[in-house]
């Protein structure tokens, strides 16, 4: 069979040959053995129901072995024989251009050059899954191949429920991931129900098919580091030192972003495969395995005010402690270990090898949890020492503050400015010792002004199409900047600089994709310009629009995206739910809503969309309606929370669109409450 025939066949009638386990691939760690004997039988029955009963006697022992060996049933036998990557859109089978675009995006999420654990269908974050198993993948590809313009594919946590009649303006795909009854949304609930094969953790753009490789976070990280440098009165050429950790799916963007921002980045990573991948891709400049050699290199870089990225293959705690001992001043500090998933490979404790940790987390999870929490306490103590010397440390939305507090770390400050643990907290006089980056940087400087991670993919797969989009986007932003209010001039200038240098910075890994931060006006004008270019034949194919869920409106997350909302509503999830509903009837090609993402299962609700531009008038109508709502929904919520930047932005949005009427807050004077 040729590629199109293989791709559209679904689950094959005859069993494919068992594939050998590829040890050269970066595999997911073994998951916790959490199911009872009875539940394991249920998990096996759940897996076997995808297949003709004639195959059950063969598949049962195979799936039982996978469950016992890996803690999950991935159905490795059914991994396709063709290469998985984002092909040009015309190479996909099907009757519907929108369905083909979704195929392209799914394939990109599972590309071995893009995905963290491709054979376990995990894109990033240690457990951010596209599907739970390969049978689901095969079925979804078949349904998309068969899809017509008046059908919608419904997907429950990776499982395709089926194609349903709808209409041409409805989404082609509706995705939910990990949507649990609230009382069943604890970390062990994910372990259990994922092992049963009935739910999955979609992270953000993994389960919504909108991941574009580490470029997706490079831009946000660059903006964060640039603004963090501004907060401490440092310029790009000052040779500031930024210490952090993680070189995986999302965290791998940090050294590249540091280079673009013009600082010295030191990034620790325990997984040698992740280190080698980022080094071979050119995303980190130099690799060290010896702390003393790293220290000497950092001293040289500081003296020469270099812009360079240095990876340390080892534990981040070692760096914090050693740099304190060597009295190396750290300007900026953060952490991007996957602490949303601390007990299953998201964080590796100090003093244990990668292999020892992987074994302990599977065989003795309680002891492993203690080791992780010991390491977090030690890491926090070292960070606190640097903070006293002047280091500006911020939580990067990975649940570092949350898990450090749960570990008993001194991660709070009392009214006297002293570091204290959660057991010493006085609720009226104690705050986190460190801000979330959204609280200090992204929230007030970007989200409250409506700026967030707008992205696109050139479906032709051609570099020249991507170059054209860069030029169009730069031109649009430059024109908007001419008449933009003073409040958003710096945001526009940062993004003009970014997009003009995007090709030089070699950001593409996987699909021909790009990202920049824009507000509703910018997103609409850029998208319209793309649609016009498609209509006049300037591009060789459609353009697929999307965004990270980490945006103005897409995510309710009290420890990250909505951490700078202080009216108490940061713990509610109305915004994200309203957003995905509104996107779905305003023209999105596909929509998704997830439990978990960034800071962890049960800690966040987030959603996203994809939109295919084909050059038609219908595409223009959809982009105008949906992109405007997708931003202003969040501005309405943020302004009601009395965020002054969002109040400015909401009023500006109502001036632009006369039919928009936002309920605005009246400001209550604090003096009314003085004793």
PyMOL commands that set and color helices and strands:
alter all, ss='L'
color gray80, all
select helices_A, chain A and resi 3-8+37-48+53-70+76-78+89-91+97-110+118-120+134-146+182-184+187-196+215-231+236-238+251-261+272-280+291-304+316-325+339-346+354-363+365-389+400-406+422-424+437-445+447-449+463-483+486-501+520-535+569-571+574-586+617-640+644-656+670-673
alter helices_A, ss='H'
color red, helices_A
select strands_A, chain A and resi 122-124+128-129+151-156+159-165+173-177+241-245+264-269+286-288+308-313+332-333+392-395+412-413+419-420+431-432+435-436+452-458+513-518+543-547+555-556+590-595+605-613
alter strands_A, ss='S'
color yellow, strands_A
deselect
rebuild
show_as cartoon
